[in-house]
Amino acid sequence: MEHLFGGSALEAVDGSGRVRLPGFVREVARQRSDSRFLVFGPHESDPCLTGYDGSYRRMLFADTERLRLRDEAAGTGAARHGRVRRAFGLTEQAEIDAGGGVSLPPMVRRFGRIEGLALFVGTGAAFEIWNPHLAAESDDPALAELARWRLGHDRPQRHEQEE
């Protein structure tokens, strides 16, 4: 995968779930796919969302299939169902509009407890979207420090497209 999501940003989320994607997300999504859609779903283990483009979704399928075969060979297939549900059943797509924003679907926002602010964190092939107040209380000291810094220094502005 040539283009990777890297960086972080704090963005305002309006009452309907509209959020302007940070530049690092918009640029990588544009470079990796002609599609104007991103996929959002609950993170595998953290109380946040994961976002990615369609090409990564195909990679996720290949990865879950590889893990399925491994689990079947080991006689442990139960973990597969939760993994596949998270990767495909609990996700929703959202279209990137001309202004670089998306409307996070209500179900997805609920999973991530996303309210008035969203902390975007690049993770290479994908990106995470955190409620920054939850991230500030994370057991991961670097994530907690990043969230506290962003909350103290970034002042997300409403973008014209959101009004």
C-alpha positions in Angstrom: 0.0 0.0 0.0 1.7 3.1 -1.2 -0.3 5.9 0.5 -0.8 5.7 4.2 -2.8 7.7 6.7 -0.5 9.6 9.0 -1.1 12.6 11.3 -3.8 13.8 13.7 -6.4 16.5 13.8 -9.3 17.7 15.9 -12.5 18.5 14.0 -15.9 19.8 15.0 -18.9 17.5 14.5 -22.3 19.1 14.1 -25.6 17.7 15.5 -26.3 15.7 12.4 -22.9 14.0 12.4 -21.3 16.1 9.7 -17.5 16.5 10.0 -14.9 17.9 7.7 -12.2 15.3 7.1 -8.7 16.5 8.0 -6.3 17.1 5.1 -4.3 14.0 5.8 -7.5 11.8 5.4 -8.8 13.6 2.3 -5.5 13.5 0.5 -4.7 9.8 1.1 -8.3 8.8 0.3 -8.0 10.7 -3.0 -4.7 9.0 -3.8 -5.8 5.5 -2.9 -9.2 5.4 -4.6 -11.4 6.9 -7.3 -14.3 6.2 -5.0 -15.8 9.1 -3.1 -16.8 6.8 -0.2 -15.1 5.9 3.1 -16.1 3.0 5.3 -16.5 3.5 9.1 -17.0 1.0 11.8 -16.1 0.1 15.4 -12.5 -0.5 16.3 -11.6 -4.1 17.0 -10.6 -3.4 20.7 -10.6 0.3 21.5 -13.6 2.6 22.1 -13.3 4.5 18.8 -14.1 4.2 15.2 -11.9 2.9 12.3 -12.1 4.5 8.9 -10.7 3.4 5.6 -11.3 3.3 1.8 -12.6 0.5 -0.4 -9.2 -0.8 -1.3 -8.4 -1.4 2.4 -11.8 -3.2 2.7 -10.7 -5.7 0.1 -7.5 -6.2 2.2 -9.6 -6.8 5.3 -11.5 -9.5 3.6 -8.3 -11.3 2.5 -7.0 -10.9 6.1 -10.1 -12.3 7.7 -10.1 -15.2 5.2 -6.4 -16.0 6.1 -7.3 -15.9 9.8 -10.4 -18.1 9.1 -8.2 -20.8 7.5 -5.7 -20.5 10.4 -8.4 -20.9 13.0 -10.0 -23.8 11.2 -6.7 -25.6 11.0 -6.2 -25.0 14.8 -9.8 -26.1 15.5 -10.8 -22.6 16.9 -13.3 -20.9 14.6 -15.5 -19.0 17.2 -13.3 -15.8 17.1 -13.9 -15.5 13.4 -17.5 -14.6 13.7 -16.9 -11.5 15.8 -14.0 -10.5 13.6 -16.1 -10.8 10.4 -19.1 -9.0 11.9 -16.9 -6.1 13.0 -15.2 -5.8 9.7 -18.3 -6.1 7.5 -21.6 -6.2 9.4 -21.1 -3.3 11.7 -19.7 -0.9 9.1 -21.3 1.8 7.0 -20.2 3.8 4.1 -20.3 7.6 3.8 -19.7 9.7 0.8 -17.1 12.4 0.8 -18.8 15.6 -0.4 -17.2 18.2 -2.7 -16.1 20.2 0.4 -14.2 17.3 1.9 -16.8 16.4 4.6 -18.8 13.4 5.5 -21.9 12.6 7.5 -20.9 9.9 10.0 -23.9 7.5 10.2 -25.8 7.5 13.5 -25.0 3.9 14.3 -21.3 4.5 13.8 -21.3 7.6 15.9 -22.9 5.7 18.7 -20.2 3.0 18.6 -17.5 5.6 18.9 -19.5 7.9 21.2 -18.7 10.8 18.8 -20.4 14.0 19.8 -19.3 17.6 19.2 -15.6 16.9 18.5 -13.7 14.1 16.7 -10.0 13.3 17.1 -8.7 11.8 13.9 -5.5 9.7 14.3 -3.7 8.1 11.3 -2.8 4.4 11.7 -1.2 3.7 8.4 -3.6 1.7 6.3 -6.6 3.2 8.1 -7.4 6.0 10.6 -9.2 6.2 13.9 -11.8 8.6 15.0 -12.0 9.2 18.8 -14.2 11.1 21.1 -11.2 13.2 22.2 -12.3 13.2 25.9 -12.3 9.3 25.8 -8.9 9.4 24.1 -7.6 11.8 26.8 -8.4 9.0 29.4 -6.9 6.2 27.3 -4.5 3.7 28.8 -2.2 4.5 25.9 -0.1 7.4 27.3 0.9 8.8 23.9 -2.8 8.8 22.7 -3.9 10.4 26.0 -1.2 13.1 25.7 -2.1 13.8 22.0 -5.8 14.2 22.9 -5.1 16.5 25.8 -2.7 18.6 23.6 -5.3 18.8 20.8 -8.1 19.7 23.2 -5.9 22.4 24.7 -4.5 23.9 21.5 -6.8 23.1 18.6 -9.9 25.2 18.2 -11.9 23.5 15.4 -13.7 26.1 13.3 -17.1 25.6 11.6 -16.5 25.2 7.9 -18.9 27.0 5.5 -20.1 23.6 4.1 -21.3 22.6 7.5 -23.5 25.7 8.2 
